[in-house]
Amino acid sequence: MIRGLDSLAVKEAEEYLNGIPKFTKKKHSIEELREILDESGLSLDGIRLIHVAGTNGKGSVCAFLSSILREAGEHTAVFTSPHLVSVRERFAFDGKMVEEGEFLTAFYRIQDLLPMMEKKGIGHPSYFEYLFLMFAAMMQERRAFTAVVETGLGGRLDATNAVRHPDVCVITSISLDHVEYLGDTVEQIAGEKAGIIKPGVPVFYDRTDRQAAAVIERQASLLKSPAFGVGEESSWQQSMENGRLILRQGERALEIPFAAPYQAVNAMLAVQTAGYLGISWETASEGVKKASWPGRMEEIVPGVYLDGAHNEGGIRAFARAAAQLPGRRKILLFAVASDKEYKTMLRILFETLRPDEAVLTCISGSRGLDTETLRCTAKEAAKETGLSISMKTRPSAQEAFLAALQDKEEEDTVFCAGSLYLIGEIKDVIRRNCRDEGR
């Protein structure tokens, strides 16, 4: 690659990263990744770090924690995945996406490590490993920051588990997803997620699913790690006010800036974790109030919501939340990756949300489920749920989004869900249109 520090170089770097699956042969072991970090001077040892795993809610908890920490006057570094539009979104410092120049400096730093890795017989890092190594490189200039690090897939074998000494671990809700890699039961998947727990390190976890909670509690006990479960506490009263979820307990109130009941546990996980780190309730609640997390029950314009729900658990929570929102007619824009349980996802949406219209499309890239298969599956799901629904297909997210907006009348509500990739494509459509119109 020709090295530069401009937007064209960023584009070339992203193209290189996207091409990594073509020539990487395997994920590396945690021991190999630790060896790379140690020998290259990129170790994250000594950095105050919160490690977050789970099936759904990881990103939301990271967003809440980052906002709380900033409210407490701390500098924050956040590593999350996936991104919606730009890969730079995965690296956020003090609430802002990393600048192009720093992104490229870290990218080239890892490029320079490749000969050493090849010489050792370790081989080229995978896509996610490369990004995690870039984050570690960025952190070398920010060792006074508090890092919030989200796992990519699973936990036990995830690249981020190369972190030896987190200050605290957080495990969000567990449900079936990536069963080909993590196991086909909630208990097996919980075991993989619980793999981030380190000896003696406290873990805060979502205890809503008792089967998953039992696995986490057992692992914490084995490692003598204090474990603190968070669930939907009956003593907290929930209400929805002006599109925001409000939790009340006596004189205390927690204002959550999302129209989604499932965010209650995520917010409480963040608040209790912050409490362990010495942050007061008042500061934590203000941080939650100011948090933002794009593409998660995000109302982009009045009556149009984007949500990245993309597995059975996420879709179930999204559908329950969406069903409570007002709207004369509900229009569902849906696309999905072909390796997901899309029939189950559609059935849940039709049973719970009961949309009046569905606009079906295909996400870009090889993983997207084609619209004809999706249409046939949707018709079958509608028949099984006894739902009479108007359906149309569009070949791209842009055309589907414009079709949904065209069909929407003032009192209708549009929900876009099924894939974070879909949300990213819609975000890109909005960004390009706003740029073209000078807004």
N, C-alpha and C positions, 0 to 999 in steps of 0.2 A: 504493500500500500504506500501511496505518496502521503507523507505526513503533513498535516496542516491543522490549523485551528479555526476553521470556519464551518458554515452550515453544510457545504458540500462534503467536507471531511467527515462531519457527523453522519451524513447520509451514507457515505462509504463504510463507516464503522458499523452502522446498523445493518447494512447489507452483508458485511462480513459476519456479524453475529448471527444473523438469520440463516446464513449458510453453514454454520458450524455443524448441524446434524449430518451434513454430507460427508464430513471427514473425521468426526469423533466416533470412537468405537464403543465406549462404555463410560458409565459414571465411575468416578473414583471413590475409593474408600475414604472414610473419615480420617484414617491415619495418614493416607497419602495427601489429603488436603491440608492437614495440620503440618505435614512436612514441608509442603509448598509455602504455606504462610510463615513458618518459622525461618526457613532458609532464605526467603526473600525479604525478611524484615517487615512483613505485613500482619504479624500476629495481632489479634484483637484482645489478647490478655491485658488486663489492667484497665480496660475501658468499662465504665458503668454501662451495663447492657441488660435489656429485657428481651427475652426470647419468647416468641409467640407462635403457637401451632394450633391446629384445629381444622375442621372441614369447612364450616361457614362462620363468618364473623371475624376472621383474623384481621382483615384489613380495617374493619370498623374499630376494633379494639386498638390497633396501632394508631389510627387517626385520633381516637379519644385520648390515648396516652400521650401522644405527641403534643396535642393541644393543652393538656393538663400540665405537662412538664414546662411548656413555654409560659403558661400562666404563672407557674411557680418561679419564673425567672431563669430557667435552665436553657442551655443550648441543646438542640435535638438533632439527631441524625436518624433517618428512617429508611429502611430497606424493605420494600414490599414488592409484590407481584400479583397478577400480571399488570401490564400497563394498558391504557386505553388507546392513546394515540401515539405518544413518543416513548421510547424506551427510557428516556431520561426521567420520566415520572417515577421510576422505581427507586430513585435516589433523591431524598428530600432533606434539606438542611434548614433548620429553623422555619419549617413550613413551606419552603420554596424549592421547586425542582432545580436540580443541579444545573449550573451554567454549562454551555457548550464547551468552553475551553477546558474546564475541569473534567468534564466527561471524557474528552479526548485524551487529556493527559493520563487519566487512569486507564483508558483503553490501551494506549501505547505502552504504559508501564507493564501491563499483563502480556502484551505482544512480546516485550523484551524478555519475559520469563520463559517463553515457549521453548527456545533451544535448551535451556537448563532442564526443563521437564522432559523433553525428548531424550536428552542424554541419560537421564535417570531411568528411562523406560516407563515413565508415568503416562506419557501421551497427552494429547491436546485436551484441555478442559471442555466439558459439555457447555451448552449455552448458558444454563443457570449457574454453573460453577464459575464460568468466566465473569458473569455479572457480579457474583458474590465476591470474587477476588478483586474486581474493580471497586466495590464498596469498601473492602478492607484497605485498598490503596488510598481511597479518599479519606479514610478515617485516620491515616497517619498524621495528617495536618489538623485533626480535630479530636485529639485524645481527651480533651476536657469536656467533650460533648457526651450526653447520654444517648446511647444507641437503642433503637427499637427495631428488632430484626424479626421479620416474618419468614417462616419456612416456605419453601416452594411446594414440595410434594411430600406428604408424610411427616417425618420428624426424625426417627431413629437413623435413617440413612441419608437424610437431607444434607446438602452441602453446608447449610448454616449450622448444623450440629457439630461442625469443627470448632465452634466456640467452646472453650473449655470451662470458663468460669462466669456464667451469667449471674447477675445479681438476683434475678427472679425469673421464673417461667410462668407463662400463661397458656392455658389450653381452652379454646373456645368450643362451641358445640360440635359434636361428632355425629356423622351420618354416613350412609353409603356413598362413596365416590372413589373413582380411580381403583375399582375393585381388582383390576388386573394386576395392580402393583401392590396394593395395601392389604388385600384380603376381602372376603365376601361377607363378613359379619361385622356388626358394630364393634364387638369385642376385639376382633383382630385389628381393625382400623384404629381403635383407641390405643391398642398396644403399640402401634407404630407412632402415633402422636405422643404417647407418654415417653417415648424414647428420648425426648429432649430433656427430661428431668435429670438433674445432676445431684450427686450425693450432698445432702444437707442444704440444698438450695430450695427455698420456698416455692410452691406452685399454687397458683390460683386457677380454678377450673370451673367450667360450666357443669353443674351437677344435674341438669334437667333430665338427661337420659341416665337412668340408674345403672344400666348395664355398662355404659361407657365410664361412668363415674367410678364404679367398682374396680375397673381395670386401672384407672389413674390412681385411685387411693391405694391399691395393692402395690403398685410400682413405687409410689411415694413412701409408703411404709418400709418397703424393702431397702430403699436408699436413705432412710431416716431423714426425709425431706418433709418439712411442715406443709400440710395440704389444707387449702381453704376453698370450700365449695361455695359457688354462687348460683342461686336459682331464682325462680320467679316468686319472691317472698310475698306471702299473703298479707304481711303488714304494710306493704307498699300499695297505695291506690294509684291506678293508672287512669289517665284521661288524655284526650286529644284536643289541643287548643291551637287554632291557627296553623294547622299542619305540623305541629310539634307534639311529641310525646312528653307528657308530664308525669313524673312519679312523686307521690307525696307520702310522707310519714311524719305525723305530728307537725312540728314547726319546719321540718326540712322539706325542700322541694328540689327535684332534679329535672331540669329542662333539657330534653334531648332533641336536637334540631333535625329530626327525621320523622316522617309519618309512618313509622313501622314499629309495632309492639315488640317484635323480636329484638329490637335494639336495647330494650330494657336490661337484659342480662349482660349484653356486651358493655354497656355503659357502666354497670355496677362492677363488672370485672375490672375495668380500667380504674374506677374510683377506689376500689379496695386495694388494688395493686399500688396505686399512688399513695394510699394511706400507709402501707407497709414501708414505702420509701420516704415517709416522713412528711408527706404533703397533706395539708389540712383539708377537711371536707369542703370548706368554703372555696378554697382555691380550686379543688378538683371539680366541684360542681360548675364553677365559672368556666373552667377549661372545657368541660363537656358541652356546655352551652355554645361555645365558640367553635366547636369542631366542625370540619367539613370532610366529606368523603364522596367524591364524584361517582356517579353511576350506581348509587345504592339508594333506592327510593328517592331519587333526586328529581325534584320538580323543575324542569328546565324552562318551561313557560307555563302559565296557568292551565292546569288540567292535563299536562303531558309529563309522565313520569318515566324515568329510566332506572332499571334495576338489573344488576349483573347476575341475578340468580341463575345457576347453571347446573344444578344437580337436584335430586329429589328433595333433600332437606331444605335447600335454599328456596326452591320453587314453592314448597308447602308453606314456608314462612312468608314468602312474598305474596302468595295468593291470599292468605288470611289477612295480611295487612292491606292489600289492594282492595279486597272486597269491602272493607270498612270505609273506604273513601267515597265521597259523594260523586254522582254522575248520572245523568239521565240514561245515557247509553255508554257501555264500556267497549272500547276497541282494543284488541290485543295485537301487538306486532311481535312476531315470534320467529326466531331462528335458533338453530342448535348445532352443536358439533355432532358428527355422526357416531362418535364413540360414547355418547351419553344415553341415558334411559329416556329417550324422547317420548315414547308412548306413555310411560308413567307420568312424565312431566306434563304432557298435554292433558291427560285424564285428570290430574290434580287441578290444573288451571280451569278446566271446563266445569268440574264439580264445585269448586270453591269460588272462583272469580265469576263464572258464568257470563262470559263476554257475549255481547250482541253481534260482534264482528271480529274476524281474525284476518290479519294481513300476514301472510307467510312468505319468508324470503330465505336466502342462503348467504351465510357469511363467506367472506373471501378466503381463498386458500384451499388446500386439499382436505382439511378436516371438516368442512361445512357439509351438512346433510342437504342433498339436492331437494328442490322445491316439490318435485313430483312425489317423491317418497314421503315428504313431510305432509303434503296435501292429503294423500291417501290415509296416512296415519291419523291426521287430524279429523278426517271424516269418520273414521272408525271410532275414535275416542268420543266424538260428539254423539254418535249413535249409541255407544255404550252408556253414556251419561244422560241420554234422553234430551239432549240440547239441540234446539234448532238454531243454527248459527250461519250467518253470511260469511263466506270465505273467498279470499282472492289471493293469488300468488304474484309476487314481483321478483325479478331476477337479481336485484341488488338491494342492499340496505337503504341506499339513497332513494331509490324508487319506491320502496315499501314505506319509508318514513314519510315521503311526500304524499303518498296515497292515503296513509292514515290521517295526516293533517288535513287533506282535502275532504275526507269523509267526516271529520270531526266538526260538530256544531258547538255553539258556545257552552252548552250545559253538558256536553259529553266529556269523557275522560279517556285518554290514550295511555296504555301501559306497554312499554317495550321491555322484553325479557327473554331469557333462554340462553344467553351467552354473553360473557364480558367482551368477546370479540365484536358482537353485534353492537353493544353499547359504544365501544371504541369507534366503530365505523360511523355510527350516528353522530357521535361527538365531532368526528372529523368533518362530516357534512355540515354541521352547525358552524364549526370554526371557519371553514372555507367560505360559507355563505356570508358570515359576519365580516370576514376580511374583504370579500368582494364588494360588500355594501358600505365598507368603511366604518363598521361599528365594532 
